[in-house]
Amino acid sequence: MSTQRSGRVQEALRQEISRIVQGQMKDPRIGFITITKVDLTKDLRYARVYFSVLGEHKDKLLALKGLNNSKGYIKVILS
């Protein structure tokens, strides 16, 4: 599989996940976050999503918990 295609899919996923997190999720633990990067496996089956959070360490941990609890919802929206 070409790395160019993989890069396009990663960027599309990053944009779509950002849109979902910022527009559709109502979890108060998720404050101001930015989806910074998405890494995909070569077969495009698994993705690792990186994000940054504005705030203190406590805010980052709360955002991580909120995102982990919402990952099923995000997967359903993406499919």
JOLINSUL-V935935 format. One record per pair of residues at least 12 apart in sequence whose C-alpha atoms are under 7 Angstrom apart, sorted by the first residue. I is the first residue (numbers start at 0). GAP is how many residues later the second one is. If there is no record, write none. Layout:
i:gap
I:GAP
I:GAP
This chain:
i:gap
9:28
9:29
9:30
13:21
13:23
13:24
17:16
17:17
26:39
28:33
28:34
28:37
29:32
29:33
29:36
30:32
31:21
31:22
32:18
32:19
32:20
32:21
33:17
33:18
33:19
34:15
34:16
34:17
35:14
35:15
35:16
36:12
36:13
36:14
37:12
